[in-house]
Amino acid sequence: MIRLTGITRTFQMGDQAVHALDAVDLSIESGEYVSIMGPSGSGKSTLLNIIGLLDRPDSGDYALDYRPITDLSETEQAQIRREKIGFVFQSFHLIPRLTAAENIALPLVLSGIPPNQRRHRVNTALQDFELTHRANHRPSELSGGQRQRVAIARATIMQPGIILADEPTGNLDHQIGAEVMMLLENLQDRGTTLIVVTHDRELGARAHRQIGMRDGKVLTDRRNDTD
């Protein structure tokens, strides 16, 4: 479970303070499929970064699986992030010099998983995401859809309970984007919490719950009819 209480985040732009998040209260249950929507500057990506422990709030409390984590050290937060959270970004964020297999294996390497276990888990992921024939290709040799598949495989290789996706189809055409969303939604069907940030109404409507933001505030929070 994710619980945010009174979360604020302010950035200084020259002599002007920009309130990216303004006393946000939000709870997300384990296994939910949530979209966070709003125009540019609404605070949705800042909110995702705080949920993902990539940024810290200026004030407020954040509890993950009933554990308060706002005041944990960076090392402690990094461990939680590595074990519990996977990230999928619009720009893929793959390492250019590494092959598809090496990019997928990276979280396992950072976590100290032994090489023989890494090989087995990476090979399974390559099969699951239909990437076996591209295992030894670098990102520049992959299509956009293949790069996003590699990014999703990397995000899920540690079997995290939460997947955070920031505009995951933004660099893909409609058909490939739909295929990528089906991959993410299949993970959610198996119990993963899926949180998608998007400004695309069609993409946001796929989620079971839709949160609308503007000017750093949560303005709407409704359930979508998925029957």
Backbone bond lengths (Angstrom), bond angles and torsions (degrees), N, CA, C in turn:
res aa  C-N    CA-C-N  psi(-1)  N-CA   C-N-CA  omega(-1)  CA-C   N-CA-C  phi
1 M - - - 1.454 - - 1.518 110.94 -
2 I 1.336 115.81 142.25 1.464 123.33 176.07 1.519 107.90 -110.70
3 R 1.339 116.69 128.18 1.464 119.70 177.49 1.530 109.29 -134.98
4 L 1.329 116.29 117.64 1.455 123.52 176.59 1.522 108.44 -110.84
5 T 1.321 115.80 133.90 1.456 120.80 -178.90 1.518 110.01 -132.30
6 G 1.326 116.32 116.19 1.464 121.38 175.53 1.515 114.30 61.55
7 I 1.333 117.17 37.36 1.470 121.33 -175.21 1.531 110.28 -76.61
8 T 1.317 115.67 125.28 1.465 121.34 175.06 1.524 109.30 -125.50
9 R 1.331 114.67 147.05 1.470 120.57 175.77 1.521 107.88 -148.46
10 T 1.325 115.56 123.71 1.458 122.10 -177.40 1.520 109.24 -123.15
11 F 1.338 115.92 135.28 1.457 122.08 176.08 1.525 108.72 -114.53
12 Q 1.322 115.83 142.45 1.461 120.72 178.16 1.520 109.50 -94.85
13 M 1.315 116.82 116.98 1.464 122.87 178.28 1.522 107.77 -112.77
14 G 1.340 115.57 95.73 1.457 118.88 -173.48 1.509 109.59 66.17
15 D 1.328 115.99 -124.55 1.471 118.93 178.55 1.522 111.47 -98.63
16 Q 1.334 117.28 12.67 1.459 121.30 -177.76 1.520 110.47 -113.58
17 A 1.339 116.60 134.22 1.460 122.53 175.62 1.523 109.09 -90.93
18 V 1.341 116.06 125.25 1.462 121.60 179.06 1.520 108.03 -105.80
19 H 1.326 116.16 119.66 1.466 121.47 -178.05 1.531 108.84 -88.47
20 A 1.326 115.30 90.25 1.467 120.28 -177.47 1.516 111.52 -67.44
21 L 1.316 117.19 -37.93 1.463 122.60 175.46 1.520 108.49 -132.69
22 D 1.323 116.06 133.84 1.462 121.39 -172.58 1.527 109.08 -126.69
23 A 1.341 115.81 91.76 1.473 122.83 175.72 1.530 111.84 53.60
24 V 1.330 116.26 55.52 1.462 121.55 -177.76 1.526 110.56 -81.90
25 D 1.333 115.40 128.54 1.460 122.92 171.04 1.526 107.76 -112.70
26 L 1.331 116.68 128.90 1.462 119.16 -177.18 1.526 110.06 -158.30
27 S 1.331 115.77 134.86 1.459 121.23 173.78 1.517 109.02 -125.84
28 I 1.331 116.43 135.84 1.458 122.67 178.01 1.522 107.70 -130.50
29 E 1.322 116.04 123.71 1.459 120.96 -177.91 1.526 110.71 -78.87
30 S 1.309 115.90 155.58 1.461 121.33 176.24 1.523 109.82 -59.43
31 G 1.326 116.06 134.39 1.452 121.48 177.53 1.510 115.10 85.92
32 E 1.338 119.07 0.10 1.464 121.09 179.10 1.528 111.45 -73.80
33 Y 1.326 114.54 157.21 1.464 123.27 173.96 1.521 106.14 -118.59
34 V 1.335 115.19 108.28 1.464 121.84 -170.83 1.519 109.61 -124.20
35 S 1.324 116.55 135.79 1.460 120.36 168.68 1.524 108.66 -109.59
36 I 1.332 115.30 140.79 1.463 122.21 176.39 1.517 106.89 -114.95
37 M 1.334 116.07 118.34 1.455 121.11 -171.36 1.518 111.03 -123.50
38 G 1.331 114.00 157.54 1.454 120.15 177.66 1.518 110.20 159.99
39 P 1.318 117.27 163.51 1.462 120.40 179.21 1.520 111.82 -70.33
40 S 1.336 116.83 169.67 1.462 120.65 174.89 1.519 109.67 -56.30
41 G 1.340 115.89 135.65 1.449 120.11 -179.62 1.512 114.46 85.34
42 S 1.325 117.67 6.06 1.467 120.23 -178.64 1.523 112.46 -79.12
43 G 1.337 117.05 -17.61 1.462 120.62 179.54 1.516 114.25 106.17
44 K 1.331 117.33 1.57 1.466 119.39 -173.57 1.529 112.58 -66.37
45 S 1.338 118.21 -41.64 1.466 119.60 179.48 1.532 111.41 -71.38
46 T 1.330 116.72 -34.89 1.470 119.82 175.26 1.516 110.06 -62.24
47 L 1.334 116.62 -42.09 1.456 120.88 177.30 1.525 110.71 -60.83
48 L 1.325 117.06 -44.54 1.457 120.46 179.38 1.524 111.14 -62.18
49 N 1.335 117.28 -40.60 1.460 120.82 179.88 1.523 111.63 -64.08
50 I 1.319 117.20 -35.26 1.463 119.88 178.53 1.524 110.39 -73.01
51 I 1.337 117.41 -42.11 1.461 119.80 175.37 1.525 110.33 -59.16
52 G 1.339 116.61 -38.58 1.460 121.22 -178.57 1.513 115.04 -84.15
53 L 1.329 117.58 4.33 1.466 122.71 178.69 1.523 112.31 61.82
54 L 1.333 115.47 30.05 1.458 120.58 172.07 1.529 111.03 -92.70
55 D 1.311 116.79 -11.75 1.462 122.90 179.81 1.524 107.65 -147.02
56 R 1.320 115.98 159.01 1.460 121.40 178.54 1.521 109.97 -113.38
57 P 1.328 117.99 141.43 1.463 119.62 175.46 1.524 110.92 -73.04
58 D 1.320 115.80 156.71 1.464 120.08 174.05 1.528 111.06 -74.95
59 S 1.326 115.78 -31.66 1.460 120.77 176.91 1.519 108.67 -156.24
60 G 1.311 115.54 165.67 1.457 121.52 -177.65 1.515 111.69 104.40
61 D 1.316 116.32 176.33 1.457 122.90 -175.62 1.526 110.79 -125.46
62 Y 1.322 115.00 142.84 1.458 122.65 178.10 1.520 107.83 -129.69
63 A 1.330 115.90 124.06 1.461 121.47 175.31 1.518 108.56 -121.46
64 L 1.328 115.69 135.25 1.456 122.44 178.53 1.516 108.30 -122.98
65 D 1.318 115.94 122.65 1.462 121.34 -174.72 1.535 110.53 52.38
66 Y 1.332 114.22 43.36 1.468 124.61 176.16 1.533 112.96 68.50
67 R 1.312 117.53 10.62 1.461 120.93 178.73 1.525 109.25 -105.92
68 P 1.339 118.88 121.75 1.475 120.15 176.24 1.526 109.53 -65.69
69 I 1.325 116.67 129.00 1.466 118.95 -176.27 1.528 113.49 -127.58
70 T 1.324 116.91 -1.22 1.466 119.45 -176.27 1.520 111.91 -58.01
71 D 1.325 117.20 -40.92 1.460 121.20 -173.24 1.527 113.70 -99.25
72 L 1.321 117.59 11.07 1.456 119.42 177.13 1.526 110.18 -69.73
73 S 1.321 116.41 157.22 1.463 120.95 177.50 1.526 110.17 -68.44
74 E 1.316 115.97 164.34 1.468 119.93 178.58 1.527 110.96 -61.35
75 T 1.320 116.99 -36.72 1.464 120.32 178.84 1.519 110.94 -64.84
76 E 1.336 116.60 -43.13 1.464 120.25 178.99 1.519 111.05 -66.22
77 Q 1.333 116.90 -41.22 1.456 119.58 178.16 1.519 111.49 -65.64
78 A 1.333 117.00 -37.47 1.462 120.60 178.80 1.528 111.27 -62.78
79 Q 1.317 116.61 -37.52 1.465 119.87 178.41 1.517 110.81 -66.25
80 I 1.337 117.02 -43.46 1.467 120.46 177.70 1.525 110.19 -62.33
81 R 1.323 116.11 -44.39 1.461 120.97 179.77 1.524 111.01 -59.88
82 R 1.319 116.40 -42.18 1.465 121.24 -177.65 1.529 110.94 -67.74
83 E 1.336 117.28 -36.06 1.462 121.26 -173.81 1.519 113.26 -88.40
84 K 1.336 117.40 -30.42 1.455 119.72 -168.03 1.526 115.14 -114.74
85 I 1.348 118.93 -15.84 1.458 120.45 -168.61 1.522 110.42 -129.80
86 G 1.327 115.86 132.82 1.454 121.79 172.39 1.515 110.19 -115.76
87 F 1.336 116.66 145.65 1.466 122.15 -174.95 1.527 110.66 -119.53
88 V 1.342 115.11 136.32 1.456 121.81 172.97 1.520 107.09 -128.06
89 F 1.346 116.58 121.79 1.461 120.97 -174.48 1.525 110.87 -113.93
90 Q 1.321 115.41 158.52 1.459 121.87 177.10 1.528 111.64 -58.32
91 S 1.339 116.78 -39.46 1.464 121.64 -175.16 1.526 113.18 -93.94
92 F 1.340 116.87 13.24 1.464 124.65 173.29 1.529 112.83 71.55
93 H 1.356 118.10 -47.69 1.470 122.28 179.69 1.525 112.50 58.23
94 L 1.315 116.55 38.75 1.464 120.19 173.37 1.520 109.37 -83.80
95 I 1.331 116.83 153.72 1.460 121.54 178.98 1.525 108.52 -85.69
96 P 1.336 118.13 117.17 1.477 121.25 -170.62 1.517 114.89 -57.44
97 R 1.328 117.61 -35.41 1.467 119.26 -173.78 1.526 112.61 -81.48
98 L 1.331 117.80 -9.77 1.462 121.10 -178.68 1.525 110.29 -96.40
99 T 1.319 115.96 148.13 1.463 120.74 174.64 1.530 109.77 -72.74
100 A 1.328 115.37 172.32 1.469 119.90 177.05 1.524 110.42 -57.12
101 A 1.332 116.70 -46.27 1.463 120.32 -179.31 1.528 111.25 -63.10
102 E 1.325 116.92 -40.06 1.466 120.68 -178.70 1.527 110.76 -69.81
103 N 1.328 117.99 -36.71 1.454 120.41 175.72 1.530 110.97 -63.19
104 I 1.327 116.32 -43.91 1.467 120.19 179.14 1.525 110.95 -63.18
105 A 1.331 116.28 -36.76 1.467 120.94 -176.56 1.521 113.24 -75.31
106 L 1.320 117.94 -15.37 1.465 120.50 -170.77 1.535 113.94 -53.67
107 P 1.348 120.88 -47.83 1.470 119.21 178.46 1.530 112.93 -59.99
108 L 1.323 116.93 -32.67 1.459 120.21 178.36 1.523 110.77 -68.58
109 V 1.327 116.08 -39.89 1.467 120.80 177.82 1.523 109.83 -62.31
110 L 1.347 115.88 -47.52 1.469 120.33 -178.17 1.523 112.42 -64.22
111 S 1.332 116.27 -25.67 1.470 120.75 -179.92 1.522 112.67 -91.56
112 G 1.340 116.73 0.58 1.457 119.96 176.74 1.517 115.02 76.45
113 I 1.335 117.58 22.16 1.465 120.44 177.67 1.532 108.98 -68.82
114 P 1.331 118.83 132.36 1.474 121.34 -177.95 1.536 111.79 -59.11
115 P 1.353 117.03 149.47 1.472 121.78 -175.67 1.527 114.57 -54.51
116 N 1.334 118.18 -40.94 1.463 119.07 -177.79 1.526 111.55 -65.92
117 Q 1.345 117.05 -37.70 1.467 120.52 175.73 1.522 111.03 -69.02
118 R 1.333 116.54 -37.82 1.462 120.21 178.15 1.522 110.79 -59.70
119 R 1.319 116.38 -47.06 1.460 119.95 -177.37 1.524 111.27 -59.12
120 H 1.319 116.00 -44.88 1.464 119.75 -179.13 1.521 111.08 -63.03
121 R 1.327 117.19 -46.47 1.465 120.34 -177.42 1.529 111.49 -68.17
122 V 1.325 117.18 -38.03 1.473 120.05 178.55 1.525 110.31 -67.54
123 N 1.329 117.39 -42.83 1.460 119.56 178.76 1.523 111.64 -61.78
124 T 1.332 116.66 -38.86 1.463 120.56 177.00 1.521 110.57 -63.79
125 A 1.338 116.61 -43.55 1.473 120.52 179.40 1.525 111.11 -64.13
126 L 1.324 117.18 -41.32 1.472 120.61 178.20 1.525 110.67 -59.95
127 Q 1.317 116.99 -40.40 1.461 120.73 177.59 1.526 110.90 -67.91
128 D 1.324 116.85 -46.33 1.463 121.11 -177.33 1.524 112.16 -59.70
129 F 1.332 117.02 -35.77 1.460 121.33 -176.98 1.533 113.02 -102.46
130 E 1.344 115.36 14.93 1.465 122.31 175.90 1.533 111.39 54.21
131 L 1.322 114.57 50.14 1.466 121.17 -177.94 1.526 112.97 -122.60
132 T 1.321 117.19 6.26 1.464 119.64 -175.07 1.524 111.59 -55.55
133 H 1.337 116.96 -40.12 1.464 120.55 -177.82 1.525 112.79 -74.98
134 R 1.337 117.38 -6.62 1.463 121.55 178.63 1.530 111.53 -115.67
135 A 1.308 117.74 12.80 1.467 122.22 -172.68 1.522 112.98 -57.08
136 N 1.319 117.50 -36.89 1.465 121.27 -174.44 1.527 113.09 -100.20
137 H 1.318 117.21 13.55 1.452 121.79 178.63 1.526 110.19 -95.93
138 R 1.324 115.90 142.39 1.464 121.07 176.68 1.528 109.79 -83.23
139 P 1.341 117.89 161.99 1.471 120.92 -176.56 1.522 114.50 -51.33
140 S 1.344 117.24 -37.22 1.465 119.71 -178.78 1.517 112.70 -65.81
141 E 1.333 116.34 -15.88 1.463 121.27 -179.30 1.529 112.36 -99.54
142 L 1.335 116.73 6.12 1.461 122.10 -177.69 1.518 110.39 -111.09
143 S 1.323 116.16 152.09 1.463 120.46 172.46 1.525 109.88 -73.18
144 G 1.341 116.47 168.62 1.460 119.52 178.67 1.514 112.36 -60.12
145 G 1.321 116.87 -42.17 1.461 119.83 178.35 1.510 112.57 -63.96
146 Q 1.344 116.75 -39.66 1.467 120.07 177.94 1.518 111.17 -66.56
147 R 1.326 117.02 -39.19 1.473 119.70 177.74 1.526 110.90 -62.68
148 Q 1.339 116.67 -40.36 1.456 118.12 179.52 1.526 111.04 -69.72
149 R 1.330 118.10 -33.31 1.460 120.46 174.11 1.531 110.95 -62.62
150 V 1.335 116.08 -42.80 1.469 119.53 176.05 1.529 109.92 -60.19
151 A 1.340 116.74 -43.27 1.468 120.57 -179.22 1.522 111.23 -62.59
152 I 1.329 117.30 -40.10 1.468 120.56 178.78 1.523 110.37 -69.09
153 A 1.331 116.88 -41.07 1.463 120.00 177.35 1.525 110.59 -60.67
154 R 1.330 116.29 -42.60 1.467 119.86 177.68 1.527 110.80 -64.22
155 A 1.338 116.72 -40.26 1.468 120.94 -177.82 1.523 112.13 -66.10
156 T 1.330 116.73 -26.37 1.467 119.78 -174.27 1.517 113.66 -108.39
157 I 1.333 118.42 0.25 1.458 121.00 -174.28 1.532 112.19 -64.55
158 M 1.348 116.63 -26.78 1.465 120.58 177.32 1.529 111.99 -90.30
159 Q 1.319 116.49 7.35 1.464 123.45 179.84 1.529 111.66 52.93
160 P 1.345 117.24 54.99 1.463 120.24 -179.30 1.528 110.90 -72.54
161 G 1.325 115.36 157.33 1.458 120.11 177.69 1.509 113.21 -81.61
162 I 1.354 117.08 -15.84 1.460 121.99 -175.58 1.525 109.38 -129.87
163 I 1.334 116.07 132.78 1.464 121.63 171.03 1.527 107.59 -115.77
164 L 1.333 116.46 125.99 1.457 122.90 176.69 1.523 107.90 -110.19
165 A 1.323 116.14 121.09 1.462 121.15 -176.08 1.527 109.19 -120.71
166 D 1.326 116.33 118.11 1.471 121.87 -178.53 1.530 108.56 -104.36
167 E 1.337 116.40 105.22 1.475 122.62 -177.76 1.535 110.52 47.81
168 P 1.344 117.97 56.24 1.474 120.00 -171.23 1.520 114.52 -66.59
169 T 1.336 117.97 -17.28 1.468 120.20 -179.76 1.527 111.81 -110.45
170 G 1.320 117.52 9.55 1.459 121.32 -172.35 1.517 114.58 -61.65
171 N 1.339 117.69 -29.09 1.470 121.23 -179.14 1.520 112.81 -104.93
172 L 1.341 116.76 17.27 1.459 120.68 -175.55 1.524 110.34 -121.77
173 D 1.334 115.90 153.17 1.463 117.66 174.83 1.526 109.49 -73.61
174 H 1.330 116.02 172.20 1.468 120.45 -169.88 1.521 111.96 -60.74
175 Q 1.322 117.39 -45.07 1.469 120.54 -176.72 1.523 111.60 -65.29
176 I 1.339 116.19 -48.22 1.469 119.91 -179.85 1.528 109.97 -65.84
177 G 1.332 116.53 -37.88 1.462 119.93 177.45 1.515 111.82 -60.45
178 A 1.336 116.90 -40.96 1.464 120.43 178.20 1.523 111.05 -64.07
179 E 1.333 117.04 -37.73 1.461 120.42 178.09 1.526 111.09 -65.76
180 V 1.323 116.30 -40.72 1.466 120.67 178.01 1.526 110.29 -63.06
181 M 1.337 117.38 -43.03 1.461 120.04 179.41 1.525 111.09 -64.14
182 M 1.322 117.88 -35.45 1.461 119.96 177.26 1.526 111.37 -64.26
183 L 1.334 116.60 -36.46 1.463 119.87 176.26 1.526 110.60 -62.27
184 L 1.328 115.61 -46.31 1.462 119.85 179.60 1.527 110.72 -64.88
185 E 1.310 116.82 -41.91 1.465 120.32 -177.95 1.528 111.49 -68.80
186 N 1.327 117.84 -30.24 1.465 120.16 174.27 1.521 111.08 -64.01
187 L 1.336 116.36 -36.82 1.465 120.07 175.71 1.519 110.45 -64.78
188 Q 1.326 116.31 -41.99 1.468 120.40 178.92 1.525 111.15 -64.28
189 D 1.328 116.66 -37.22 1.466 120.41 178.12 1.520 111.29 -60.79
190 R 1.328 116.67 -25.57 1.472 120.81 -179.28 1.534 111.73 -92.85
191 G 1.343 116.66 8.55 1.461 119.68 172.06 1.508 116.49 111.06
192 T 1.337 118.02 -2.20 1.458 121.03 178.32 1.521 110.35 -75.40
193 T 1.322 117.24 138.06 1.457 121.80 171.84 1.521 108.02 -74.26
194 L 1.328 117.01 125.37 1.464 121.91 -177.36 1.527 109.00 -119.52
195 I 1.344 115.74 120.11 1.467 122.24 178.60 1.522 107.74 -121.61
196 V 1.315 115.93 118.84 1.462 122.21 -175.82 1.521 109.53 -115.94
197 V 1.320 116.97 123.71 1.467 121.97 172.65 1.519 108.24 -95.02
198 T 1.323 116.23 128.90 1.462 119.98 -178.82 1.519 110.81 -159.12
199 H 1.334 115.70 156.21 1.460 120.56 169.67 1.523 110.09 -106.32
200 D 1.350 116.26 2.15 1.457 122.85 -178.07 1.536 109.19 -86.19
201 R 1.326 117.01 114.79 1.467 120.66 -176.70 1.532 112.12 -62.38
202 E 1.328 116.68 -39.87 1.464 120.06 -179.72 1.520 110.98 -63.81
203 L 1.327 116.10 -42.44 1.460 120.43 178.27 1.525 110.43 -66.65
204 G 1.326 117.43 -43.68 1.462 120.30 179.86 1.507 113.15 -62.65
205 A 1.328 116.44 -32.74 1.463 120.74 -178.20 1.519 113.02 -71.33
206 R 1.350 117.36 -13.39 1.463 120.11 178.14 1.528 111.10 -72.31
207 A 1.324 117.17 -25.16 1.471 121.38 -176.57 1.520 110.58 -71.76
208 H 1.308 115.99 158.25 1.460 121.65 177.62 1.529 111.49 -77.57
209 R 1.320 115.34 -23.83 1.465 121.00 -179.08 1.518 108.13 -137.99
210 Q 1.321 116.04 135.51 1.454 120.90 -173.48 1.531 109.51 -124.69
211 I 1.343 115.68 122.00 1.457 122.28 -179.11 1.522 108.69 -109.95
212 G 1.316 117.00 127.62 1.460 121.82 179.84 1.514 111.18 -106.95
213 M 1.337 116.32 133.49 1.465 121.28 -178.25 1.519 111.07 -123.41
214 R 1.312 114.93 152.14 1.457 122.39 172.06 1.529 108.11 -159.43
215 D 1.336 115.44 136.20 1.468 121.44 177.01 1.522 112.78 52.06
216 G 1.342 115.44 40.08 1.454 120.50 174.82 1.513 115.65 77.62
217 K 1.319 117.47 8.57 1.458 121.27 -179.01 1.525 110.94 -120.85
218 V 1.320 115.78 150.55 1.456 121.04 170.81 1.525 107.50 -84.42
219 L 1.337 115.56 114.90 1.464 120.02 -177.64 1.520 112.70 -97.31
220 T 1.321 116.85 -34.88 1.468 120.76 -179.26 1.512 110.18 -135.37
221 D 1.315 115.74 151.13 1.463 122.52 179.20 1.520 105.94 -153.35
222 R 1.338 116.13 103.08 1.456 118.38 -175.26 1.521 111.57 -138.23
223 R 1.309 114.50 156.69 1.456 121.67 176.14 1.513 109.60 -88.41
224 N 1.319 116.62 136.27 1.449 121.24 174.97 1.528 109.91 -87.50
225 D 1.301 116.07 146.86 1.461 121.34 175.59 1.513 107.89 -79.98
226 T 1.321 116.12 108.22 1.469 120.91 -176.68 1.520 112.44 -105.54
227 D 1.327 117.32 9.30 1.479 120.28 179.93 1.533 110.71 -75.74
